Amino acid sequence: MLHLLYTDLMPPERMNNPFCYEPHPLCLLAVEEVCAYLKGHTEWADELASGKMLGVLVCRTAEGQLGFLAAYSGQLGGSESWPWFVPAVFDYLHPDGYFKQEEAAISAINRRIGQMELSAEYQQQKARLQQTKVEAAAAVEAYQQLMAEAKARRDALRSTEGNSEELIRESQYQKAELRRLKKLWKARTADAENDLRPLEDEISGLRQERRRRSDSLQRWLFDHFVMLNDKGERRTLTDIFADTPQRVPPSGAGECCAPKLLQYAFLHGLRPLCMAEFWQGRSPHAEVRHHGQFYPACRGKCKPILEWMLGIDVSTIIPAYPTEHSSWAAANSAYPAERSSEAAANSCVPIPADASTRSLSVASEQSSSASPFTLHSSLLYEDSSVLVIDKPAGLLSVPGKTQEESVESLLRKHYGEVYMVHRLDQDTSGLMVVALTPQAYHNLQQQFLSRTIYKKYIALLDGEVHGSGTIRLPLRPDLLDRPRQVMDYEHGKKALTDYEALNTEHGRTRMALIPHTGRTHQLRVHCAHADGLATPIVGDRLYGKPARRLCLHAAELAFRHPATAEQMHFSSLPGF
């Protein structure tokens, strides 16, 4: 399975992190050979065109020979093990094997359940029970209406003639009759339920048997996926995931490219040098995948496995923009508590009552400054209630899982208590409003909830897009690959974005984006998804191609001042 590479390219000093990498030139060379090989297999053309993740692992043999391994995720052409590609970690698809036999038994149960649910007897009994319930409700409701009319008549008589024995007996009779009526229909409903129950019990028993056998088969499968690590130690998927929050491996764990490649390398004494995974074909309907682009290993299925196999800790991944981030943090750690009067003066211009607006434009990346991201240059406005800052790309808005600095942690050093009303993605630059008092926080939070705060972003898209319009794509987190988001019309939350192409130059488009909802990665997914603009933002490492930075900037922000109710408007020029 090792395909030799004849090249003068130097391998890296150590294996790359599969969750955060730029493909090494050796990986690019290997990918070219994989693509050339696939072109010769037209029998897979349709399946590859519909979308498939493939991967390469450049290795060195004990004798010093350089080569690469290739893999595909899941199955290809109905098989997990084709010559030229590394085999599955555990081949459970043998026609006469335990898995296929149990799978066939479970499928037979499924068919039996389906046959019973569609049978005439079952459908008739269900219809009878439903009709009985409808008739019971109608009969009781009709009699209760009759009782209400009779009571109104009796009340009228009592007001003129007083209460009589006859009126009392009528009231008592009707109440007793209602009880008898309810009892009658309860008995009829019970009869219908009793006739249906044997069928329901049989179907329920089949479902329980299906669940039991499915769970047992899944446990059997994960117990037979035995993974090797870089020390030659072995551990099952069941044991690997036992220490994770989900505790149980997700379906398909161990069948992605990266675990298959590393398993083969460790099993055959090959030294891994660098790895890359790339997508072929159309994007899945819900996700964002681009043909020919490279992607990190998925976190839900692969993170625990690869951490075990490689002995790495994914939380140690370096920040996306270490230089910019560290300079901003370093500059602010020594910044004096009192800023210059010039910085305080360059703040904002409120929107006048006549709605003719003027706004202050401030470049987000000021090359004239020796340290461009100081609090001095990023603070646009301050009073006793709020701050408005121009956040640089690469800086977290609020503290994350690591010890990285954030807007919140840096501001706390100078203002003590601050209240983060909203946030920008770490990779996004631009305007943020921060509250200095609880009252201001609650007021601004309510403005965000009621969607009366105006936000406008400028993005640079990696392609030509024209016109304007509105994107409506509901979003939810990808539970197996956070922090990625996917489009989901059934379970996703409403996400609405207006867009307008500003200009196109050198094959790229400067786009204005106005979000009307605040979903995670909303603008990034709406730009990149095939049902959106189908054109990712430049530098989008999750939904497009990596670059020096993500070219997305929060350029305008307008809100009502929480203390004075004055309309405030800020603008900032993007640095791209």
N, C-alpha and C positions, 0 to 999 in steps of 0.2 A: 504493500500500500504506500510505501515511501517513494515519491517521485523526485529524482535527483534534480538539483538546480546547478547549472553551470554558469557561474557569474562571478564577477569581481566585486560585487556589492558586499560590504562588510556587515555582518550581523550585529544586532544590538548587544550591549554588554550584559543585559539581563532581560528576562521575560517581561513583556508589557502587561499592564493591568487590563484585563479584558473588559472592565467596566468603564474605562476612561483612557482612550488612546487615539493616536493618529496612526493609520496603517503604515507600517514600515515598508520601504521600497521592495524588500524581499517578499513581503506579503502581496504587494501589488503585482509583482512578477508571477507569483503563484496563482493569483486570481486570473490573470491573463490565460494561463494554461488551463485552468478549470473551465473558463468560458469557451475556450477553443475545443476542449473535450466535449462539452455539452452540445455544441453546434453539430457534432457528428452523431448525436443520438436524437433523431427526429421523433422517436417514439415517446419522448418525454416533453416534446415542445409545448403541447397544450397545457400540461400540468405546470410546467415552469412559467408559462405565460400568465397563468392564473395566480402566481405568487409563491415563492419559496425562499427560505433563508438558507444560505450556504456558508461554509467557513473553511479557512485554511490555517494550518499550524506549521510554521517553518521549524525544522528540527535538525539536529546534528547526531549522527550515529557515533557509537563508541570509537569507530575507526576514523572519525573526523569528516565523513561525507556529509554534505549539505543537501537537504531535500525538504519536501513539504508533504503533509497529509491533507486530504480534502474530505469534507463531510457535508451532508444535508440534514436538515432538521426533520424529525419524524420519518415519514415514508416517501419514497419516490417510485412511481410505477408499481405501487402495491407491495413494495419490499423495503425492509430496513437495511438490507445488506447486498449491495451491488459491488462487483469487482471494480477496482480503481478507487472507490471510496472506502473509508474506514467502516467497519461493521458496527452494528448496534452494541451498546454496552451489554445488553441481555436480549437475545433474540427470542421473543416470546410468541412469534407468529407462525411457528411450525404447524402445518395443518393437523398433525396428529398429537400435538402437545397439549398439556393441561390447560393452558390459557385458552386456546381455540375451542377446546371441548367445553369448558365452562362458559365461554362466551356464547357458544351455540345453545347451551342449556338456558342461559339468561334470555337469549333472543327468542327461544321457544316460549318462555314464560311471557315475554312481551306480546307475542302473537296471541297466546291464549287470553291474556287480559283484553287485548283489542277485540278479539272475536266475541268474548262475553259482553263487553260494553256495547257492541254493535248488534247483539242478538235481538230478535224480535221480542222474546220473552222479557229480557231486561228493560228494553225501551218501553214496552207496554206497562210493566209494573212501575217504572219511574213516572210515566205519564199519569197513571192512575193515582199514585200518591200525590203528585203535584196538583192534579185536578181536585182530589179530595180536600186538600188544604185550602185551595181557592174557594171551593163551595162552602167549606166550614167558615171561613172568614166572612164570606158574603152573607151567609145565613145569620151569623151572630150579629154582624153589623146592621142588617135589616131589622132584626128584632130589637136591637138597642135603639134604633131610630124610632121604631113603633113605641117603645117604652118612653122615650123622651117626649114624643107627641102626647102620649097619654098623661104623663106627669104634668105637662103644661096645661092640659085640659082640667086635670084635678086641681091644680093650683088656682086656676081661675074660678072653679066652683067653690073651693074653700074660702076664697076672698069674699064671696057673696053669700054662701049658704052655710059656711063652716064645715069642719071635718065630719065625715059620717063613716059608719061602719062599712058601708058599701065601698067607699073610696079607699079605705084602709085595706079591705080584702082584695080589691083590684090590684093595689100596689104590691101586696104580698104575693098574690098569684103570679104576677108578671116576673117578679124577681125569682120565684121558684121555677117558673117556666124557662127563664134564661139559664139557670143552672142545669136543668134537664137537657136543654138544647146543646149547651157546651159539652155535657157528658156524652150525649149521643154522637156528636161529631168527633169527640176525642176517641170514642170507641171505633168509629169508622176509619179514622186516621191510623189508629193502632193496627187495625186489620190490614190496611194497605201496607204499613211498614213491616208487619210480620210476613206478608207475602213476598216483599222485596228483600228482607233481611238475609235469607240463605244465599241469594245471589251476591249481595253486597259483601257478606262474610267471606264467600269464596274468592271474590276479587281482591278484598283486603288481604286475605291470606297469601294470595299470589304476589301481591305487591310487597308484602313483608318478606316473602321468600326471595323475591328479586333483589330487594335491598340487602338482605343478609348475604346472598351469594355474590352480589356486586362488591360489597365491602370486603368480604373475605378474599375475593379475587384480586382486588386492589392491594390489600395487605400482602398477599402472596407475591404479587408483582414487585412491589417496592422492597420486599425482603430479598428478592433475587437480583435486584440491581445493586451489585457490590462495587463500590467505587474505590479506586486506588488513589493515594495522594503521592506527593513528591518524595515521601520517605519510604514508599513501598507498603504503607499500612492500608488496611481494607476496612471499609465501613459501609453498611447498607444505607439506602435512602431513608428507610424508616428511622435509623439511628441518627442520621445527619439532621433530619428535620425535627427530631424529638426536642431539640433545644431551641427551636424557633417559635415565634408567637403563634403561628398556625399549627405547629406540632405535627401536622400530617402533610406529606408531600402532595403538591397539586398534581392534577392529571397531566401526564406528559413530561413530568420531571425526569431528567436523565436522558431525554431523547433529543435535546437541542445539540447544535453543532459543537459548542465548546466542550461539554463533558465527554462527548464521543471522541473528539480529537485528543484530549489529554489522556483519556483512559487508554487509547491505543498506544500513545507515546510511552506512557509509564509501563505498560504491559510488555513492551518490546525494547525497553532500555534506550529509548531515544530522548535526547535532551531538548526540551522545548525552548525556542528562541524568541518567537513572536507569533502573534495570532491576530486574525481579523475575521469578521463575519459580514457578509454583504447580502443584499436583497436582489432577487431576480423576479421580474414580472410585475403584474399589476399590484397596486396597494390593496390590502384587505379593506372591506367596506367601512369598518368602524375605525381602523387605525390609520396612521400616516406612515407609509413606507414608500421609498422612491427607488426605482430600478437602478441598479448599479451603485447604490450608495452603501456606505459602511455603517454598522450599528454596534453599540455595546451589547454585551450579554444581558439578557433579561434578568431582572432582580428577583421576581417572585419564584421562578423555577430554578434559576442557575446560581443566584447569589450564595445560598448556603452550600451548594455542591462545590462551586469553584473556590470558595473560601477554604473549604476542607481540602480540596485537591491541591491547591497552590500554597496554602498556608498564609493567606493574605487577609487583611482586614479592610473591607471596602470603605469604611469610614475614614481611612487615611488618604483617600484620593485627594490630590492637590487641588486647590481652587482653580476655577477657570481662568481668572485674571489675577495671578498672584502679584504682579508688579504694580498694577493700578491699585488694587485693594490695599496692599501693604503700605504704599506711599500715602494713601488717604488716612489710614489708621495711624501711621507713624507721625504724620503732620499734626493730626488732631490730638495726639497724646500729649503734645507739648504746647498746644494752643492756649493762650491766656483766656481767662474767663470773660474779660471785657474786650469786645471787638471794636474795631475802629469805627468812627462816625461815618466814614465813607461806605462801609459795608451795611450799616444800618439805614443809610439814606437810599441806597440802591435796593429797594424792596419790592413794592408793587404799586400799581395804580388801580384804585377801585373803579368799578363800572358805574358811571353816572346814572342818574335816574332816567335820563332820556335814552338810555341804552346805547348811546354812541360810545364805543369802548376804545380805550387806549390800553396798551399792555407793554410791560417791560420785557425786552428780549435779552436773555443772558446766555452766552454760549456755555454748553455743559462741559466742554473740554477746552480749557483756556491754555493754549500752548505757551503763552507768554509767562506763565507762572512756573517757577522752578519745581514746585510741588502742587500740581493742578487741583487736587481734590482735598484741599484743606477746608475746615469748617468756615474759614474766612471767605473763601470764594464760593462755597456751596450754599451758604445761608443767604436766602433772598429776602426774607422778611421775619421780623420778630416783634411781638408785643407781649403783654402779660398773659395772653390767652393761647396764642398759637405761634408756631414756627412754620415757615415754608422753606424747604431745602431742595436742592437740585442733586439728587443721588447719582453717583457714578455707577457705571456698569461694574459688576463683579463684587459689589458690596451687599451683604444681606440686609434686608429691612429690619428683621427681628432676629434674635439669637436662634440658631439651629441646633442640630445634634452635636456639632463639633464646637471647638473653642474659638472659631472665627469671630472677629469683630463684626458688629452690625450697626446700622443707623441708630437703633435704640441704645445699644451699649455705649456707643461713643457719645451720644447726646446726654446720657445719664451722668457721664463724668463731669459735665459742665453745668447741667441744669438740675441735677438731682432727679426728681420724679418727672418722667414724661409719659405720655399716653399715646400709643400708636393706633391711630384711627384706621389706617389702611396700610397696604404694603405693595411694593413692586417686586417682581421676580428678581432674584440675585443678578441675573444677566441683563436686566432692563435698567436703563438710566432714566432720569427725569424727575419731575416735580412730585413732592410729597408734602402733605400738611400733617403736622404733629401737634397734639394738644398739650398744653402745659398745666391744665387744671381738670379735675373730674367733670366740672360743669361743661367746659368746652368740649371735652371728649364725648359726653353723652349727646350734646347738641349736634356735633359733626357726624357722629355715628348714625343719628336719626336721619340726617341729610343723605348719607350714603344709602341707608335702608330704603328711604323714600325715593331714591334715584334723582334727587334734585341737584346733585353735584355734577358739574360738567367736566368731562375729561376728554382730551384729544391726544392721540399718539401719532407720531410720525415713524414710519417703518420703511426700510429699503428692502424690496423684494427681489429675489434671485430669478428674475425673468420679466417679461413684458406683460403688463396687465393694463387694460384701458377701461374707462367708464367709471360708473359709481353704482351703488345699490346697497342692499342689506343682506347680511348672511344670518341664517337661522339654523344653527346646528346644535342640538342639545349635547351636553358633555357630562362625563363622569370619569372618575379615576380608573386607570387600568390597574386592577387589583393585583395582577401578576407582574407588573412592571412599573411601579411608581418611580418617579412622579409623573410619568406619561399620562396623558388624558386620551380618551377615546370618544367617538361619537356614538350615541346610543339613544334612539328615539323612544325606546320603551322605558329605560331606567334613568336616562340622563336628565340633567337639570337644564331648564331653558337658558339659552345663550344667544344674545342678539348683538350684532355689530354692524354699524354703518361704515361704508368705505368710499373713498374717492381717490382716483389716480391723479397725482399732481403733475408728474412729468416722467418721461422715460429717457434713459441715456445709457449707452454702452450695454444694452441688454438687461438693464435693471430698472425697476420702477420705484419712484418715491410715492408712498401711499399714505393718505390720512385715514386714521381709524378712530371711530368714536364708539366705545363700548357702552351698551345700555344695561348690561349685567356685568357682574364681576367674577366670573368663573376662573378657576385656575387655568393658566395657559390659554385663555380664551382667544386672544388675538393671534397667538402663534398657531393654534390648531385651525382657526378659521381661515388663515392665510394659506396654510400648507395642505389642508384636506382637499381631496378631489372634488367634494361637493361644496367647497368654499371657493377660494381664489385659485386653488391648485398650484400655488407658487409660494414656497416657504420664504420666511424672512432670512436675509443674509446673516450667516453666523449662528443659525438656530441648530444647536448640537443635537436636540431631541427630534425635531421634525424636518430638518433640512441638512445642510452641510456645515461643519465647523469653520470658523474664521477667527480673525483676531478678536472680534466681539460680536454680540448679538446686536444687530442694527434695529433696535426698537427703543424709542424714546418717548416718555410722557411729556409732551410739548406744551400742553395747555391745561390749566386747572382753575376752575371757578367755583366759589362756594359763598355762602352767606356767613359773615363773621359771627361766631357764636355769642359774642358779647354785645356788639353794636347793631347786628342785623344788616350791616353794610355789605353790598355785593363786592366780593374781591375777585380779581382776575390776574393770573400770572401766566407768562409764557416763557419758553426756554428753547433755544436753538439746539438741534441735535449735533453731535460731533462727528457725523458721518455724511 
